[in-house]
Protein backbone atom coordinates (compact mmCIF):
# COMPACT_ATOMS: atom_id res chain seq x y z
CA UNK A 1 0.00 0.00 0.00
CA UNK A 2 2.83 2.45 0.85
CA UNK A 3 4.43 1.95 -2.56
CA UNK A 4 1.04 2.50 -4.21
CA UNK A 5 0.42 5.72 -2.27
CA UNK A 6 3.90 7.04 -2.99
CA UNK A 7 3.30 6.34 -6.66
CA UNK A 8 0.15 8.46 -6.54
CA UNK A 9 2.03 11.34 -4.97
CA UNK A 10 4.85 11.18 -7.51
CA UNK A 11 2.32 11.19 -10.32
CA UNK A 12 0.57 14.17 -8.77
CA UNK A 13 3.81 16.10 -8.44
CA UNK A 14 4.62 15.45 -12.10
CA UNK A 15 1.18 16.34 -13.46
CA UNK A 16 0.83 19.47 -15.57
CA UNK A 17 -2.82 20.48 -15.24
CA UNK A 18 -2.87 23.91 -16.82
CA UNK A 19 -2.55 22.66 -20.41
CA UNK A 20 -5.61 20.41 -20.32
CA UNK A 21 -8.72 21.84 -22.06
CA UNK A 22 -12.25 20.96 -21.04
CA UNK A 23 -15.68 22.03 -22.35
CA UNK A 24 -17.27 25.26 -21.21
CA UNK A 25 -20.04 24.32 -18.76
CA UNK A 26 -23.66 25.29 -19.28
CA UNK A 27 -25.06 27.32 -16.37
CA UNK A 28 -28.67 27.64 -15.19
CA UNK A 29 -31.05 28.06 -12.25
CA UNK A 30 -33.70 25.56 -11.23
CA UNK A 31 -36.64 26.54 -9.03
CA UNK A 32 -37.90 23.88 -6.63
CA UNK A 33 -41.49 24.70 -5.72
CA UNK A 34 -42.81 24.37 -2.16
CA UNK A 35 -39.54 23.06 -0.78
CA UNK A 36 -40.05 21.67 2.72
CA UNK A 37 -37.03 21.60 5.03
CA UNK A 38 -36.44 18.90 7.63
CA UNK A 39 -37.33 21.49 10.29
CA UNK A 40 -40.84 21.78 8.83
CA UNK A 41 -40.18 25.25 7.40
CA UNK A 42 -41.07 25.79 3.77
CA UNK A 43 -40.06 28.05 0.89
CA UNK A 44 -42.50 28.57 -1.97
CA UNK A 45 -39.56 28.74 -4.37
CA UNK A 46 -36.04 27.49 -3.66
CA UNK A 47 -33.49 28.44 -6.33
CA UNK A 48 -30.68 25.98 -7.01
CA UNK A 49 -27.92 27.14 -9.33
CA UNK A 50 -26.00 24.50 -11.25
CA UNK A 51 -23.51 23.86 -14.04
CA UNK A 52 -23.37 20.90 -16.40
CA UNK A 53 -20.79 19.48 -18.79
CA UNK A 54 -21.43 16.71 -21.29
CA UNK A 55 -24.65 14.99 -22.34
CA UNK A 56 -26.79 12.42 -20.51
CA UNK A 57 -26.86 8.95 -22.05
CA UNK A 58 -29.71 6.48 -21.43
CA UNK A 59 -29.80 2.73 -21.76
CA UNK A 60 -32.59 0.79 -23.48
CA UNK A 61 -34.67 1.04 -20.31
CA UNK A 62 -34.39 4.83 -20.12
CA UNK A 63 -31.94 4.84 -17.20
CA UNK A 64 -29.26 7.55 -17.32
CA UNK A 65 -25.94 5.72 -17.08
CA UNK A 66 -23.26 8.41 -17.26
CA UNK A 67 -24.36 11.15 -14.81
CA UNK A 68 -21.90 12.33 -12.15
CA UNK A 69 -22.86 14.65 -9.28
CA UNK A 70 -20.06 16.67 -7.65
CA UNK A 71 -20.76 18.82 -4.58
CA UNK A 72 -18.60 21.52 -3.00
CA UNK A 73 -17.38 22.49 0.45
CA UNK A 74 -18.56 24.95 3.10
CA UNK A 75 -18.63 28.50 1.77
CA UNK A 76 -17.81 27.38 -1.77
CA UNK A 77 -19.80 26.90 -4.94
CA UNK A 78 -19.74 24.88 -8.14
CA UNK A 79 -17.34 27.49 -9.54
CA UNK A 80 -14.54 26.15 -7.32
CA UNK A 81 -14.25 23.06 -9.52
CA UNK A 82 -13.58 25.04 -12.71
CA UNK A 83 -9.85 25.17 -12.13
CA UNK A 84 -6.99 23.57 -14.05
CA UNK A 85 -6.07 21.37 -11.09
CA UNK A 86 -9.60 19.93 -10.94
CA UNK A 87 -11.58 20.35 -14.17
CA UNK A 88 -8.39 20.39 -16.25
CA UNK A 89 -7.43 17.00 -14.80
CA UNK A 90 -10.81 15.28 -14.63
CA UNK A 91 -13.07 16.70 -17.35
CA UNK A 92 -10.57 17.05 -20.20
CA UNK A 93 -10.14 14.39 -22.90
CA UNK A 94 -8.67 11.28 -21.30
CA UNK A 95 -9.52 12.43 -17.77
CA UNK A 96 -11.20 10.11 -15.31
CA UNK A 97 -14.44 12.07 -15.83
CA UNK A 98 -13.92 13.02 -19.49
CA UNK A 99 -16.87 15.28 -20.34
CA UNK A 100 -17.23 13.60 -23.74
CA UNK A 101 -18.20 10.42 -21.87
CA UNK A 102 -19.86 11.67 -18.70
CA UNK A 103 -22.73 14.03 -17.90
CA UNK A 104 -21.27 16.09 -15.05
CA UNK A 105 -23.53 18.09 -12.71
CA UNK A 106 -22.03 20.69 -10.38
CA UNK A 107 -24.45 22.29 -7.93
CA UNK A 108 -24.40 25.33 -5.66
CA UNK A 109 -25.74 24.02 -2.35
CA UNK A 110 -28.55 25.73 -0.49
CA UNK A 111 -27.17 28.92 1.05
CA UNK A 112 -24.16 28.99 -1.28
CA UNK A 113 -23.08 30.57 -4.56
CA UNK A 114 -26.01 31.69 -6.71
CA UNK A 115 -28.54 29.41 -4.96
CA UNK A 116 -31.11 30.80 -2.49
CA UNK A 117 -29.42 32.10 0.67
CA UNK A 118 -30.05 34.41 3.64
CA UNK A 119 -28.31 37.41 2.05
CA UNK A 120 -30.87 37.41 -0.77
CA UNK A 121 -33.17 39.31 1.61
CA UNK A 122 -34.63 37.01 4.26
CA UNK A 123 -31.52 37.21 6.42
CA UNK A 124 -32.11 35.28 9.67
CA UNK A 125 -35.69 34.54 8.60
CA UNK A 126 -34.27 32.17 5.99
CA UNK A 127 -35.09 28.57 7.00
CA UNK A 128 -32.32 26.84 8.92
CA UNK A 129 -31.00 24.15 6.59
CA UNK A 130 -28.85 21.08 7.14
CA UNK A 131 -27.00 18.58 5.01
CA UNK A 132 -30.14 16.46 4.66
CA UNK A 133 -31.96 19.44 3.11
CA UNK A 134 -29.05 20.08 0.77
CA UNK A 135 -29.00 16.46 -0.42
CA UNK A 136 -32.77 16.40 -0.95
CA UNK A 137 -32.56 19.62 -2.96
CA UNK A 138 -29.90 18.01 -5.14
CA UNK A 139 -32.10 14.92 -5.55
CA UNK A 140 -35.07 17.04 -6.64
CA UNK A 141 -32.88 19.00 -9.05
CA UNK A 142 -31.74 15.77 -10.67
CA UNK A 143 -35.07 13.97 -10.83
CA UNK A 144 -37.53 16.85 -11.37
CA UNK A 145 -35.50 19.33 -13.40
CA UNK A 146 -32.75 17.42 -15.21
CA UNK A 147 -34.48 14.08 -15.75
CA UNK A 148 -31.61 12.16 -14.16
CA UNK A 149 -32.92 8.94 -12.61
CA UNK A 150 -29.56 7.36 -11.76
CA UNK A 151 -26.00 8.45 -11.04
CA UNK A 152 -22.81 6.76 -12.14
CA UNK A 153 -20.98 8.51 -9.31
CA UNK A 154 -21.58 10.85 -6.38
CA UNK A 155 -18.45 12.73 -5.37
CA UNK A 156 -17.91 15.67 -3.03
CA UNK A 157 -15.23 17.68 -1.26
CA UNK A 158 -15.28 18.61 2.45
CA UNK A 159 -18.95 19.47 3.13
CA UNK A 160 -19.69 17.85 -0.22
CA UNK A 161 -17.73 14.81 0.95
CA UNK A 162 -19.94 14.58 4.02
CA UNK A 163 -23.00 14.92 1.81
CA UNK A 164 -21.69 12.00 -0.26
CA UNK A 165 -22.05 9.75 2.80
CA UNK A 166 -25.59 11.12 3.30
CA UNK A 167 -26.42 10.41 -0.35
CA UNK A 168 -25.34 6.79 0.07
CA UNK A 169 -27.61 6.37 3.09
CA UNK A 170 -30.70 8.22 1.90
CA UNK A 171 -30.68 6.98 -1.71
CA UNK A 172 -28.67 3.74 -1.59
CA UNK A 173 -29.83 2.43 -4.99
CA UNK A 174 -29.52 5.71 -6.90
CA UNK A 175 -25.81 5.51 -7.66
CA UNK A 176 -23.16 3.05 -8.85
CA UNK A 177 -20.32 4.46 -6.73
CA UNK A 178 -19.47 7.07 -4.10
CA UNK A 179 -16.26 9.02 -3.48
CA UNK A 180 -16.19 11.35 -0.45
CA UNK A 181 -13.08 13.52 -0.22
CA UNK A 182 -11.75 15.25 2.94
CA UNK A 183 -14.47 14.05 5.29
CA UNK A 184 -15.23 11.66 8.13
CA UNK A 185 -18.41 9.58 8.52
CA UNK A 186 -19.17 10.86 12.02
CA UNK A 187 -20.91 13.70 13.80
CA UNK A 188 -19.12 17.07 13.90
CA UNK A 189 -17.37 17.12 17.29
CA UNK A 190 -14.06 17.82 19.02
CA UNK A 191 -11.80 20.40 17.37
CA UNK A 192 -13.92 20.34 14.23
CA UNK A 193 -16.89 21.70 16.17
CA UNK A 194 -14.71 24.06 18.21
CA UNK A 195 -13.32 25.99 15.24
CA UNK A 196 -16.81 26.26 13.73
CA UNK A 197 -18.18 27.58 17.03
CA UNK A 198 -15.33 30.09 17.21
CA UNK A 199 -16.32 31.49 13.82
CA UNK A 200 -20.05 31.45 14.55
CA UNK A 201 -19.68 33.04 17.99
CA UNK A 202 -17.39 35.77 16.65
CA UNK A 203 -20.27 36.90 14.44
CA UNK A 204 -23.24 36.26 16.73
CA UNK A 205 -21.66 37.88 19.80
CA UNK A 206 -20.58 41.01 17.95
CA UNK A 207 -22.99 43.83 18.92
CA UNK A 208 -22.81 45.16 15.37
CA UNK A 209 -24.37 41.92 14.09
CA UNK A 210 -27.75 43.13 15.44
CA UNK A 211 -29.37 39.69 15.19
CA UNK A 212 -28.56 39.61 11.51
CA UNK A 213 -30.06 43.02 10.72
CA UNK A 214 -26.72 44.79 10.23
CA UNK A 215 -26.21 47.56 7.69
CA UNK A 216 -22.49 46.84 7.45
CA UNK A 217 -20.76 43.48 7.84
CA UNK A 218 -20.04 42.95 11.58
CA UNK A 219 -16.45 43.16 12.76
CA UNK A 220 -16.62 39.58 13.99
CA UNK A 221 -16.72 38.38 10.40
CA UNK A 222 -12.96 39.03 10.20
CA UNK A 223 -12.34 36.54 13.01
CA UNK A 224 -14.64 34.00 11.35
CA UNK A 225 -12.85 34.27 8.02
CA UNK A 226 -9.51 34.01 9.81
CA UNK A 227 -10.53 30.60 11.12
CA UNK A 228 -11.05 29.38 7.56
CA UNK A 229 -7.49 30.44 6.74
CA UNK A 230 -6.08 28.62 9.75
CA UNK A 231 -7.87 25.32 9.07
CA UNK A 232 -7.61 25.15 5.29
CA UNK A 233 -3.95 24.35 4.62
CA UNK A 234 -1.03 22.55 6.28
CA UNK A 235 1.69 24.13 8.45
CA UNK A 236 4.56 23.11 6.18
CA UNK A 237 3.01 24.87 3.21
CA UNK A 238 2.14 27.96 5.26
CA UNK A 239 5.74 28.14 6.51
CA UNK A 240 7.08 27.87 2.96
CA UNK A 241 4.70 30.56 1.73
CA UNK A 242 5.40 32.92 4.64
CA UNK A 243 8.81 32.17 6.23
CA UNK A 244 9.13 35.48 8.11
CA UNK A 245 6.92 37.41 10.51
CA UNK A 246 6.38 40.18 7.97
CA UNK A 247 5.50 37.82 5.13
CA UNK A 248 3.17 35.81 7.39
CA UNK A 249 1.28 38.97 8.35
CA UNK A 250 1.12 40.06 4.73
CA UNK A 251 -0.21 36.70 3.49
CA UNK A 252 -2.74 36.45 6.30
CA UNK A 253 -4.04 40.00 5.80
CA UNK A 254 -4.24 39.55 2.04
CA UNK A 255 -6.32 36.38 2.39
CA UNK A 256 -8.72 37.85 4.95
CA UNK A 257 -9.14 41.17 3.13
CA UNK A 258 -9.94 39.39 -0.14
CA UNK A 259 -12.37 36.97 1.51
CA UNK A 260 -14.25 39.80 3.24
CA UNK A 261 -15.12 41.30 -0.14
CA UNK A 262 -17.42 38.41 -1.01
CA UNK A 263 -18.44 36.88 2.36
CA UNK A 264 -21.71 37.70 4.13
CA UNK A 265 -21.93 37.14 7.88
CA UNK A 266 -25.43 35.65 7.92
CA UNK A 267 -24.60 33.35 5.02
CA UNK A 268 -21.46 32.11 6.78
CA UNK A 269 -23.31 31.45 10.05
CA UNK A 270 -25.87 29.35 8.18
CA UNK A 271 -23.19 27.54 6.19
CA UNK A 272 -21.27 26.55 9.32
CA UNK A 273 -24.38 25.62 11.29
CA UNK A 274 -25.66 23.40 8.45
CA UNK A 275 -23.44 20.59 9.74
CA UNK A 276 -25.52 20.26 12.90
CA UNK A 277 -27.63 17.42 11.45
CA UNK A 278 -24.69 15.47 10.05
CA UNK A 279 -24.36 12.09 11.75
CA UNK A 280 -24.04 9.23 9.25
CA UNK A 281 -22.53 6.76 11.73
CA UNK A 282 -25.72 4.95 12.83
CA UNK A 283 -26.83 4.25 9.24
CA UNK A 284 -23.54 3.42 7.52
CA UNK A 285 -24.60 -0.14 6.78
CA UNK A 286 -27.33 1.24 4.52
CA UNK A 287 -24.67 2.27 1.99
CA UNK A 288 -24.64 -0.46 -0.64
CA UNK A 289 -22.74 1.10 -3.54
CA UNK A 290 -18.93 0.76 -3.63
CA UNK A 291 -17.44 3.70 -1.73
CA UNK A 292 -13.88 5.02 -1.74
CA UNK A 293 -13.06 7.64 0.89
CA UNK A 294 -9.92 9.73 0.31
CA UNK A 295 -8.33 11.90 3.01
CA UNK A 296 -4.85 13.31 3.55
CA UNK A 297 -2.66 13.07 6.62
CA UNK A 298 -2.13 16.85 6.74
CA UNK A 299 -5.85 17.69 6.95
CA UNK A 300 -6.35 19.67 10.19
CA UNK A 301 -10.13 19.28 9.98
CA UNK A 302 -10.05 15.48 9.55
CA UNK A 303 -6.76 14.35 11.15
CA UNK A 304 -5.95 10.65 10.67
CA UNK A 305 -4.81 10.23 14.27
CA UNK A 306 -8.47 10.12 15.26
CA UNK A 307 -8.73 6.70 13.61
CA UNK A 308 -12.39 7.31 12.76
CA UNK A 309 -12.19 6.69 9.02
CA UNK A 310 -10.21 3.49 9.40
CA UNK A 311 -12.68 2.16 11.97
CA UNK A 312 -15.94 3.18 10.31
CA UNK A 313 -15.06 2.14 6.76
CA UNK A 314 -15.08 -1.46 7.92
CA UNK A 315 -18.83 -1.23 8.51
CA UNK A 316 -19.56 -0.72 4.82
CA UNK A 317 -20.19 -3.82 2.70
CA UNK A 318 -18.14 -2.34 -0.15
CA UNK A 319 -16.08 0.39 1.49
CA UNK A 320 -12.42 1.33 1.11
CA UNK A 321 -10.35 4.25 2.40
CA UNK A 322 -7.05 5.89 1.45
CA UNK A 323 -5.17 8.41 3.60
CA UNK A 324 -2.45 10.10 1.55
CA UNK A 325 0.63 11.14 3.56
CA UNK A 326 1.95 14.68 3.75
CA UNK A 327 4.01 15.49 0.67
CA UNK A 328 5.02 18.51 -1.44
CA UNK A 329 1.90 17.81 -3.55
CA UNK A 330 -0.65 17.84 -0.72
CA UNK A 331 -2.41 20.99 0.45
CA UNK A 332 -3.90 20.04 3.80
CA UNK A 333 -7.69 20.10 3.74
CA UNK A 334 -7.51 21.73 0.31
CA UNK A 335 -5.98 18.58 -1.20
CA UNK A 336 -9.53 17.59 -2.09
CA UNK A 337 -9.37 19.88 -5.13
CA UNK A 338 -5.96 18.67 -6.39
CA UNK A 339 -7.27 15.92 -8.65
CA UNK A 340 -3.85 14.60 -9.66
CA UNK A 341 -3.48 13.30 -6.09
CA UNK A 342 -6.43 10.92 -6.32
CA UNK A 343 -7.42 10.62 -9.99
CA UNK A 344 -5.98 7.12 -10.35
CA UNK A 345 -7.95 5.74 -7.37
CA UNK A 346 -11.03 7.35 -8.91
CA UNK A 347 -10.37 5.53 -12.18
CA UNK A 348 -10.05 2.29 -10.24
CA UNK A 349 -13.28 2.92 -8.35
CA UNK A 350 -15.17 3.42 -11.63
CA UNK A 351 -13.58 0.31 -13.13
CA UNK A 352 -14.46 -1.77 -10.07
CA UNK A 353 -18.06 -0.51 -9.62
CA UNK A 354 -20.48 -2.17 -12.07
CA UNK A 355 -23.67 -0.51 -13.22
CA UNK A 356 -26.41 -1.13 -10.65
C-alpha positions as CSV (number, residue, x, y, z in Angstrom):
1,X,0.0,0.0,0.0
2,X,2.8,2.4,0.9
3,X,4.4,1.9,-2.6
4,X,1.0,2.5,-4.2
5,X,0.4,5.7,-2.3
6,X,3.9,7.0,-3.0
7,X,3.3,6.3,-6.7
8,X,0.1,8.5,-6.5
9,X,2.0,11.3,-5.0
10,X,4.9,11.2,-7.5
11,X,2.3,11.2,-10.3
12,X,0.6,14.2,-8.8
13,X,3.8,16.1,-8.4
14,X,4.6,15.4,-12.1
15,X,1.2,16.3,-13.5
16,X,0.8,19.5,-15.6
17,X,-2.8,20.5,-15.2
18,X,-2.9,23.9,-16.8
19,X,-2.6,22.7,-20.4
20,X,-5.6,20.4,-20.3
21,X,-8.7,21.8,-22.1
22,X,-12.3,21.0,-21.0
23,X,-15.7,22.0,-22.3
24,X,-17.3,25.3,-21.2
25,X,-20.0,24.3,-18.8
26,X,-23.7,25.3,-19.3
27,X,-25.1,27.3,-16.4
28,X,-28.7,27.6,-15.2
29,X,-31.0,28.1,-12.3
30,X,-33.7,25.6,-11.2
31,X,-36.6,26.5,-9.0
32,X,-37.9,23.9,-6.6
33,X,-41.5,24.7,-5.7
34,X,-42.8,24.4,-2.2
35,X,-39.5,23.1,-0.8
36,X,-40.0,21.7,2.7
37,X,-37.0,21.6,5.0
38,X,-36.4,18.9,7.6
39,X,-37.3,21.5,10.3
40,X,-40.8,21.8,8.8
41,X,-40.2,25.2,7.4
42,X,-41.1,25.8,3.8
43,X,-40.1,28.0,0.9
44,X,-42.5,28.6,-2.0
45,X,-39.6,28.7,-4.4
46,X,-36.0,27.5,-3.7
47,X,-33.5,28.4,-6.3
48,X,-30.7,26.0,-7.0
49,X,-27.9,27.1,-9.3
50,X,-26.0,24.5,-11.3
51,X,-23.5,23.9,-14.0
52,X,-23.4,20.9,-16.4
53,X,-20.8,19.5,-18.8
54,X,-21.4,16.7,-21.3
55,X,-24.6,15.0,-22.3
56,X,-26.8,12.4,-20.5
57,X,-26.9,8.9,-22.1
58,X,-29.7,6.5,-21.4
59,X,-29.8,2.7,-21.8
60,X,-32.6,0.8,-23.5
61,X,-34.7,1.0,-20.3
62,X,-34.4,4.8,-20.1
63,X,-31.9,4.8,-17.2
64,X,-29.3,7.5,-17.3
65,X,-25.9,5.7,-17.1
66,X,-23.3,8.4,-17.3
67,X,-24.4,11.1,-14.8
68,X,-21.9,12.3,-12.2
69,X,-22.9,14.6,-9.3
70,X,-20.1,16.7,-7.7
71,X,-20.8,18.8,-4.6
72,X,-18.6,21.5,-3.0
73,X,-17.4,22.5,0.4
74,X,-18.6,24.9,3.1
75,X,-18.6,28.5,1.8
76,X,-17.8,27.4,-1.8
77,X,-19.8,26.9,-4.9
78,X,-19.7,24.9,-8.1
79,X,-17.3,27.5,-9.5
80,X,-14.5,26.2,-7.3
81,X,-14.2,23.1,-9.5
82,X,-13.6,25.0,-12.7
83,X,-9.8,25.2,-12.1
84,X,-7.0,23.6,-14.1
85,X,-6.1,21.4,-11.1
86,X,-9.6,19.9,-10.9
87,X,-11.6,20.3,-14.2
88,X,-8.4,20.4,-16.2
89,X,-7.4,17.0,-14.8
90,X,-10.8,15.3,-14.6
91,X,-13.1,16.7,-17.4
92,X,-10.6,17.0,-20.2
93,X,-10.1,14.4,-22.9
94,X,-8.7,11.3,-21.3
95,X,-9.5,12.4,-17.8
96,X,-11.2,10.1,-15.3
97,X,-14.4,12.1,-15.8
98,X,-13.9,13.0,-19.5
99,X,-16.9,15.3,-20.3
100,X,-17.2,13.6,-23.7
101,X,-18.2,10.4,-21.9
102,X,-19.9,11.7,-18.7
103,X,-22.7,14.0,-17.9
104,X,-21.3,16.1,-15.0
105,X,-23.5,18.1,-12.7
106,X,-22.0,20.7,-10.4
107,X,-24.5,22.3,-7.9
108,X,-24.4,25.3,-5.7
109,X,-25.7,24.0,-2.4
110,X,-28.6,25.7,-0.5
111,X,-27.2,28.9,1.1
112,X,-24.2,29.0,-1.3
113,X,-23.1,30.6,-4.6
114,X,-26.0,31.7,-6.7
115,X,-28.5,29.4,-5.0
116,X,-31.1,30.8,-2.5
117,X,-29.4,32.1,0.7
118,X,-30.0,34.4,3.6
119,X,-28.3,37.4,2.0
120,X,-30.9,37.4,-0.8
121,X,-33.2,39.3,1.6
122,X,-34.6,37.0,4.3
123,X,-31.5,37.2,6.4
124,X,-32.1,35.3,9.7
125,X,-35.7,34.5,8.6
126,X,-34.3,32.2,6.0
127,X,-35.1,28.6,7.0
128,X,-32.3,26.8,8.9
129,X,-31.0,24.2,6.6
130,X,-28.9,21.1,7.1
131,X,-27.0,18.6,5.0
132,X,-30.1,16.5,4.7
133,X,-32.0,19.4,3.1
134,X,-29.0,20.1,0.8
135,X,-29.0,16.5,-0.4
136,X,-32.8,16.4,-1.0
137,X,-32.6,19.6,-3.0
138,X,-29.9,18.0,-5.1
139,X,-32.1,14.9,-5.6
140,X,-35.1,17.0,-6.6
141,X,-32.9,19.0,-9.1
142,X,-31.7,15.8,-10.7
143,X,-35.1,14.0,-10.8
144,X,-37.5,16.8,-11.4
145,X,-35.5,19.3,-13.4
146,X,-32.8,17.4,-15.2
147,X,-34.5,14.1,-15.7
148,X,-31.6,12.2,-14.2
149,X,-32.9,8.9,-12.6
150,X,-29.6,7.4,-11.8
151,X,-26.0,8.4,-11.0
152,X,-22.8,6.8,-12.1
153,X,-21.0,8.5,-9.3
154,X,-21.6,10.8,-6.4
155,X,-18.4,12.7,-5.4
156,X,-17.9,15.7,-3.0
157,X,-15.2,17.7,-1.3
158,X,-15.3,18.6,2.4
159,X,-19.0,19.5,3.1
160,X,-19.7,17.8,-0.2
161,X,-17.7,14.8,0.9
162,X,-19.9,14.6,4.0
163,X,-23.0,14.9,1.8
164,X,-21.7,12.0,-0.3
165,X,-22.1,9.8,2.8
166,X,-25.6,11.1,3.3
167,X,-26.4,10.4,-0.4
168,X,-25.3,6.8,0.1
169,X,-27.6,6.4,3.1
170,X,-30.7,8.2,1.9
171,X,-30.7,7.0,-1.7
172,X,-28.7,3.7,-1.6
173,X,-29.8,2.4,-5.0
174,X,-29.5,5.7,-6.9
175,X,-25.8,5.5,-7.7
176,X,-23.2,3.0,-8.8
177,X,-20.3,4.5,-6.7
178,X,-19.5,7.1,-4.1
179,X,-16.3,9.0,-3.5
180,X,-16.2,11.4,-0.4
181,X,-13.1,13.5,-0.2
182,X,-11.8,15.2,2.9
183,X,-14.5,14.0,5.3
184,X,-15.2,11.7,8.1
185,X,-18.4,9.6,8.5
186,X,-19.2,10.9,12.0
187,X,-20.9,13.7,13.8
188,X,-19.1,17.1,13.9
189,X,-17.4,17.1,17.3
190,X,-14.1,17.8,19.0
191,X,-11.8,20.4,17.4
192,X,-13.9,20.3,14.2
193,X,-16.9,21.7,16.2
194,X,-14.7,24.1,18.2
195,X,-13.3,26.0,15.2
196,X,-16.8,26.3,13.7
197,X,-18.2,27.6,17.0
198,X,-15.3,30.1,17.2
199,X,-16.3,31.5,13.8
200,X,-20.1,31.5,14.6
201,X,-19.7,33.0,18.0
202,X,-17.4,35.8,16.6
203,X,-20.3,36.9,14.4
204,X,-23.2,36.3,16.7
205,X,-21.7,37.9,19.8
206,X,-20.6,41.0,17.9
207,X,-23.0,43.8,18.9
208,X,-22.8,45.2,15.4
209,X,-24.4,41.9,14.1
210,X,-27.8,43.1,15.4
211,X,-29.4,39.7,15.2
212,X,-28.6,39.6,11.5
213,X,-30.1,43.0,10.7
214,X,-26.7,44.8,10.2
215,X,-26.2,47.6,7.7
216,X,-22.5,46.8,7.4
217,X,-20.8,43.5,7.8
218,X,-20.0,43.0,11.6
219,X,-16.5,43.2,12.8
220,X,-16.6,39.6,14.0
221,X,-16.7,38.4,10.4
222,X,-13.0,39.0,10.2
223,X,-12.3,36.5,13.0
224,X,-14.6,34.0,11.4
225,X,-12.8,34.3,8.0
226,X,-9.5,34.0,9.8
227,X,-10.5,30.6,11.1
228,X,-11.0,29.4,7.6
229,X,-7.5,30.4,6.7
230,X,-6.1,28.6,9.8
231,X,-7.9,25.3,9.1
232,X,-7.6,25.2,5.3
233,X,-3.9,24.3,4.6
234,X,-1.0,22.5,6.3
235,X,1.7,24.1,8.5
236,X,4.6,23.1,6.2
237,X,3.0,24.9,3.2
238,X,2.1,28.0,5.3
239,X,5.7,28.1,6.5
240,X,7.1,27.9,3.0
241,X,4.7,30.6,1.7
242,X,5.4,32.9,4.6
243,X,8.8,32.2,6.2
244,X,9.1,35.5,8.1
245,X,6.9,37.4,10.5
246,X,6.4,40.2,8.0
247,X,5.5,37.8,5.1
248,X,3.2,35.8,7.4
249,X,1.3,39.0,8.4
250,X,1.1,40.1,4.7
251,X,-0.2,36.7,3.5
252,X,-2.7,36.5,6.3
253,X,-4.0,40.0,5.8
254,X,-4.2,39.6,2.0
255,X,-6.3,36.4,2.4
256,X,-8.7,37.9,5.0
257,X,-9.1,41.2,3.1
258,X,-9.9,39.4,-0.1
259,X,-12.4,37.0,1.5
260,X,-14.2,39.8,3.2
261,X,-15.1,41.3,-0.1
262,X,-17.4,38.4,-1.0
263,X,-18.4,36.9,2.4
264,X,-21.7,37.7,4.1
265,X,-21.9,37.1,7.9
266,X,-25.4,35.7,7.9
267,X,-24.6,33.3,5.0
268,X,-21.5,32.1,6.8
269,X,-23.3,31.5,10.1
270,X,-25.9,29.4,8.2
271,X,-23.2,27.5,6.2
272,X,-21.3,26.6,9.3
273,X,-24.4,25.6,11.3
274,X,-25.7,23.4,8.5
275,X,-23.4,20.6,9.7
276,X,-25.5,20.3,12.9
277,X,-27.6,17.4,11.5
278,X,-24.7,15.5,10.0
279,X,-24.4,12.1,11.8
280,X,-24.0,9.2,9.3
281,X,-22.5,6.8,11.7
282,X,-25.7,5.0,12.8
283,X,-26.8,4.3,9.2
284,X,-23.5,3.4,7.5
285,X,-24.6,-0.1,6.8
286,X,-27.3,1.2,4.5
287,X,-24.7,2.3,2.0
288,X,-24.6,-0.5,-0.6
289,X,-22.7,1.1,-3.5
290,X,-18.9,0.8,-3.6
291,X,-17.4,3.7,-1.7
292,X,-13.9,5.0,-1.7
293,X,-13.1,7.6,0.9
294,X,-9.9,9.7,0.3
295,X,-8.3,11.9,3.0
296,X,-4.8,13.3,3.5
297,X,-2.7,13.1,6.6
298,X,-2.1,16.9,6.7
299,X,-5.9,17.7,7.0
300,X,-6.4,19.7,10.2
301,X,-10.1,19.3,10.0
302,X,-10.1,15.5,9.5
303,X,-6.8,14.4,11.2
304,X,-6.0,10.7,10.7
305,X,-4.8,10.2,14.3
306,X,-8.5,10.1,15.3
307,X,-8.7,6.7,13.6
308,X,-12.4,7.3,12.8
309,X,-12.2,6.7,9.0
310,X,-10.2,3.5,9.4
311,X,-12.7,2.2,12.0
312,X,-15.9,3.2,10.3
313,X,-15.1,2.1,6.8
314,X,-15.1,-1.5,7.9
315,X,-18.8,-1.2,8.5
316,X,-19.6,-0.7,4.8
317,X,-20.2,-3.8,2.7
318,X,-18.1,-2.3,-0.2
319,X,-16.1,0.4,1.5
320,X,-12.4,1.3,1.1
321,X,-10.3,4.2,2.4
322,X,-7.0,5.9,1.5
323,X,-5.2,8.4,3.6
324,X,-2.5,10.1,1.5
325,X,0.6,11.1,3.6
326,X,2.0,14.7,3.7
327,X,4.0,15.5,0.7
328,X,5.0,18.5,-1.4
329,X,1.9,17.8,-3.5
330,X,-0.6,17.8,-0.7
331,X,-2.4,21.0,0.5
332,X,-3.9,20.0,3.8
333,X,-7.7,20.1,3.7
334,X,-7.5,21.7,0.3
335,X,-6.0,18.6,-1.2
336,X,-9.5,17.6,-2.1
337,X,-9.4,19.9,-5.1
338,X,-6.0,18.7,-6.4
339,X,-7.3,15.9,-8.7
340,X,-3.9,14.6,-9.7
341,X,-3.5,13.3,-6.1
342,X,-6.4,10.9,-6.3
343,X,-7.4,10.6,-10.0
344,X,-6.0,7.1,-10.3
345,X,-7.9,5.7,-7.4
346,X,-11.0,7.3,-8.9
347,X,-10.4,5.5,-12.2
348,X,-10.1,2.3,-10.2
349,X,-13.3,2.9,-8.4
350,X,-15.2,3.4,-11.6
351,X,-13.6,0.3,-13.1
352,X,-14.5,-1.8,-10.1
353,X,-18.1,-0.5,-9.6
354,X,-20.5,-2.2,-12.1
355,X,-23.7,-0.5,-13.2
356,X,-26.4,-1.1,-10.6
